[in-house]
Amino acid sequence: MIEARDSGASPGSTPSGSPSGTATGGRDFWPADADGDGAGKGPKGKNPKLLVGGAVAVVVVVAAVAVVVMMVSGGDKKSGGAAKSGAQLLPTAFTPWAPEKEMAKISDRQRDARPVTEGEVFPADVKTVAYKKYSFTLAGTNLASDCKEVTWGARLQADLASHQCTQVARGAYVSADKQHVGQFAVLNMANQDGAQQIVRDLDPATNAGFVRALDPDGAPAFHAGFSAAYAHTYGHFVIVSWVQRAGGAQPANLSELVDLSLAVEKPADFVWGRLEMAGDNAKQ
C-alpha cells in the first residue's frame, strides 16, 4: 500500500476491500490506476527499470491527492520561517513506496557490500536534472558515515543504529530560476527490513524524526513551510526526495511538487547499476 499523509493529520486506515482511489478520513489513500491503462499497477516485465514507470505513475496520483487534502483541510501556511542549516524540519506531505521483488538482488549488504561514494550517487549526469519545465542544479553534496549526525529524532536515530546505518549521502538542488529547492538523500542500511523500518519512521505521523536538510552556502535554504517528501525502499537503501517552493509557499497547482520530485530523484539511478553488478544470485 502507498499512503499520502499531511503532517498535521492523525493517520487513518483504509478498510480491507476498499476500492482503488478511496480515501479514509481524508488522510490515507489507495491510488487509482494512473492513466487507466495499467500504468499504476507495477511492472510485469523482467527489467527492474520498469519499476520506475509504475512508481512514477502512482506517485503522481497520490501526491496530487495529498496536495488537494492540504489545500482543503488546513495546510494553510503560505510560507514558513527560514530553517537554519540542519534544522528539525518535517515535510507537510509524505509518500512512502514499498520494495519490489526485483530489489532482492541488493536486499542486504552481504549481496552489495561496497560503500556508496559521492561520485557514484552524484555523477556528472545528475549535476543538472530536469523534468518537464523544471530544471535543477546540484548546489552541494555531503557523505556522512555518522548517520546520527545528519538526522534528528531519538526514535529514528535509535532505529538507524539498530539496523546498522553506515552512510547517508545528501544532495541539495536549486532550480534554474531559484524558485524551487530540493533535497535528495540515500541511507545505507544493513538490509531491506531495516530500510523499510526507516521509511516507516520517516512518516511525519510518527514524529520519529527526519533527515536534516543540506543547506549549502549561496543556495536558498529549506523553510519550515509547505514541502513534500517521497521515501522509497530500494533493497537495503532508503531513497528520499524532498521538495518545496523556495520560502515554503504552497504550490500553485496539484502537479507542481510531483514534477519537482521527479527531477530531484534522478540520482536514484545509481541503484540500477548496483542491481546489474549484483548478478542473478538473489532469492526470487
N, C-alpha and C positions, 0 to 999 in steps of 0.2 A: 504493500500500500504506500502511496505517496500522500503526504499531508502538506497542506499550506496553512500556516498559522501566523497571526499577528501577535506580537509580544505582549500586548495588553490583554490578551484573552486567556481564559482558562481553557485547557484542551478539552475538546469534546470527543465523541466517538462515533464511528459510522456503524450502524447496526449491520449484523450479518445479513447478506442478501440485498443490501441497499443498491439501487441501480447506479450505473456509472453516471457521474455528474451530480450526484446528490450530496448536499451539504447538511451536516448535522449541527444544529446550533450555530450555523454561520461560521464555523471555525475549522473543521476538518473536511476534506474533500476527496472523493473518488473522481479522478479526472476522466472526462469522456474521451472517446477516440477523437484525436485532434482534428483530422480532416475528413472523417467519415470514410476513410479508405484503409483503415488498419494501421495508420502511421503511429498511433499511440500505444499499440499493443505489444511492442517489443520485437526483437529480431527473430526471424525464422531461419536465416542462413547461418553458415559456419563462421563467416568473417566477423570477429568481435567488434570491428569498427562500426558494424551496423547498429550496435548498441547506441551510439551517439544519436543516430537518426530518431530512434524510438524515444530516447530520453529527452531530446530537444523538443519533440512534438508534445510530449506530456508536460514538460516544464512550462512551455508556452501557455498551455491551458491553465495549469494550476496557479502559476504566478499571476496570470491575468485575473483569476478569480480572487486571489489574495489581495490584489490591489483594489478590486471592487469592494471587498469587505472593509478594508482600511478606510476608503473614501466615504463609505456609507455609515460605518459603525463606530467611528470615534478616533481614528488616527488623524486628529485634526491639527497637529502641529505643522505649521507651514515651514518652519526651519528650526534648527537647534543650535545651541551654542557650540563654538568650535571645540573639538576634542583635543586635549593635549596628546602628544605622541604616546601611544600605548595606553590610552585611557580605557576604562572599563565600559565599553560600548556593547550593546546588543542590537541585532538587526530588528527592524519592525516586522518584516515578513520573512518567513523561513520555509524552505522546501527541502526535505531530505530525499535521497534517492537510494534505493536498496541495491545490493550487489546482484550480479547475474552470474550464471554458471560459467561463462567464458573466463571469468576472472579467477577461476580455481587454479590456473597456472601460476598465479602470483598471490595465492591466498595466505602465504606466510613467508617469513624471511628465510626459512630453510630452502625454499624454492627460488628466492630472489634476495640474496644476501647482500648484494652490492649497495653501499650507501648512495643516496642521491647527491648530486652536485648542483651548484647554481648553474653551471654551463649546460647540464642535462635538462633541467626544468625550464630554464630561461635562455634557450639558444638564440642565435641571431634572428631566426624567423618568427620569434614572438616578441621582439623588441618593439615592433609595431603590430597591432592586431586590429581587426575590423569586423564588423557585422552590420550589414545593411548600411545605413547612413552614418554609423558611429565608428570612429577611429580613435585608438588609444596609443599612447607611447608609454613604454616602461620607464618609470621615473626613479626606481630604486629597487634593490633586492636585498635579502638577508637570509642567511642559512644559519640556524641555531642548532646546537647539539643539546642545549638545555631547554627542554620543552616547557618547563615551568616558567622560564624567563620571558617567554613571548606569548603567554596565555594568562588568563586571570580566572579566579573561581576555585575555591577549595575542592569542590567535588570533581570538577573537570580535571584539575591538576592531580588529584589522587588517582583518578582512572587512567590518566596518561602515564603515571608511574607504574600502576599495577599491570597495565597492558603494554608496558615496555616501549613507550615512545622514545625514539632515539634522535629524531630530527624534525624540525619544522622549517620549511623553505617558504619565504613570503616574497611577494612582489607587489608594488604599488603602481597603478596605471592612472594616467591623466588623459582626458580626451583632448583632441586637437584644438577644440575651442575653449578648453578649460572649464567647461560647464558640467562635466561629469567626472567622477573618480571611481576607481575600482580597486579591489584587493583580491589577490589570488594566494592561496596557501595550500601546502602539501604537508600532511602529518604522516610520518613513517612509523607505523605500528608493528608489533610482532606478528599479528595475524589478523585475518578478516573479522573474527569475532570481536577482537579489541577495537578494530576500526568502526564496526557497527555500534559498539557502546559509545564511542566518542561522538558519533553522529547523533545518537540519542541525547547525549549531554549537551551538544551544541544547540539543541532546540531551545529557544528562549523561554518556552513554557516551563522548563525545568529550573531556570535560573542557576544552572550549574556553572556557567562561565562561558568564555568565548576566546577566540584567538585575538590578540591585540593587533589593531590596525598598524601597518607600517606607514609612517608619515615622513617621507624623505624631505630634506631641505629644498625649498623652491617649488614644492608641489602643494596644491590645495589640500588641506587636512581633512580627514574624515570628521563628520559632525555627528552630534547626538540627535539628529532629526530623523527623517524617513530614510530607511535603507532596506535592501532585500538581500538575503544570503541564500545560497544553494549549496548543500553538502552532499557529496557523492562518496560511496564506498567503492573503491576500485581495488579489489584484492586486499592487501594489507595497508593500502594507502587511504587516507581521508583527503578528499579534494574539496576545497571551499572557494567559491567565488562570491564576492560581496560588493554590491554597487549602490551608488546613490548620486543624486544631483549634488554638485558642489554647493555646500552650505546646508544640505539636508532638507531641501524643499520637497514636497510631494511631487510625484511625476505628473507630467501633463496629460498622459494617456495611459491606457492599460498595457500597451506593449513596450513602453519605453525601457523599464528596468529589465524586462526579459531580454530585449535586444542587447542592452548593455552587458548583461551577464554572459551572453553567448559570445561576445567578443573577448571579455576578460578571462573566460575559462579556456582559451586556446592553449595555454601551457600544459593542460592536462594531456595533450597528445603524447607526452613522454611515456605515458602508461602503455601505449600500444607498442612502443619499442621494447619495453620490458616484457610484454607478452610474447613477442616474437623471439626474444632471447631465451625465454623460459623453456621453449620447446614444447613437446607434446607429452610430458611425463606427469601432468596433473591428473588428479582423480576427477572424473567427469560425473 
